[in-house]
Amino acid sequence: MGPAAKLLGVTPQTLRRWEREGQVSPHRVSEGGTRYYEVNHLLGLRELETDLTVGYARVSSHDQKEDLKRQGENLERYCARKGWRYELIQDLGSGMNYRTTGRRV
């Protein structure tokens, strides 16, 4: 992975797409086509595609479905009030105990 893409936490393909869309331009391009970017400029782009907030709501049993619904609604309201771009993940777990009998942890 190229250093500029690595710095931003994106793939080189994403960086090239941003260049095509006019969101970023290299400081210089070598004769061989290698692109060089200014670090200060790139650091200002960090939030272009990484500003998604993930809200996670979880309950451990089917009896708590209403709690899960309330958790999700509260997370959505909170993220919306903050003006965040967000995605909500809800998890209805089994409530299983993963420790096995006779095993010490």
PyMOL commands that set and color helices and strands:
alter all, ss='L'
color gray80, all
select helices_A, chain A and resi 3-8+12-20+39-43+62-82
alter helices_A, ss='H'
color red, helices_A
select strands_A, chain A and resi 28-29+35-36+52-59+85-92
alter strands_A, ss='S'
color yellow, strands_A
deselect
rebuild
show_as cartoon
